[in-house]
Amino acid sequence: MYDKSNKVTGNLVVVTHDNVEKALRKFKKKVAESGLLQNLRERETYEKPTTRRKKAKAAARRRWKKKLADEQLPKKLY
């Protein structure tokens, strides 16, 4: 993609020394960090707002239980 000043925008990786594999790994990492694929997967199907809230609440519950489990002392092994 080009902006108004003909500069390339978006995820760009330059291939140096004919090392395509390394450039591909860098590109995949950039795409993963930008969240493009995650966003695309979310938009593939419509999700009702109630379902979205339900998933968010369940995720928060899991995070809370995990935090509580990490704070507990380990059980005695005798």
C-alpha positions, -999 to 999 in steps of 0.1 A, spaced: 0 0 0 12 35 -8 3 67 10 0 101 -7 38 107 -7 44 73 -25 60 58 6 52 21 14 30 17 45 20 -13 65 41 -44 72 73 -43 52 103 -65 54 135 -60 33 152 -92 20 190 -89 25 217 -112 11 190 -134 -6 179 -147 28 142 -151 21 136 -175 50 148 -150 75 127 -122 59 96 -145 59 101 -152 97 104 -115 104 72 -108 83 52 -134 101 63 -120 134 53 -85 124 19 -97 112 14 -116 145 24 -86 166 1 -62 146 -29 -85 153 -41 -85 117 -49 -122 116 -66 -121 150 -88 -92 138 -96 -110 106 -107 -141 125 -129 -121 148 -146 -104 118 -152 -137 99 -185 -144 117 -209 -122 135 -209 -126 173 -239 -113 193 -230 -87 219 -243 -110 247 -220 -138 235 -191 -114 234 -198 -103 270 -203 -139 281 -169 -149 267 -152 -118 282 -167 -126 316 -156 -163 314 -120 -152 305 -119 -129 335 -131 -157 357 -104 -180 344 -78 -153 350 -90 -147 385 -90 -184 394 -55 -187 380 -43 -158 401 -58 -173 432 -42 -206 425 -8 -189 421 -12 -172 454 -20 -203 474 6 -222 493 14 -257 479 -2 -287 495 21 -307 518 33 -339 501 35 -362 531 
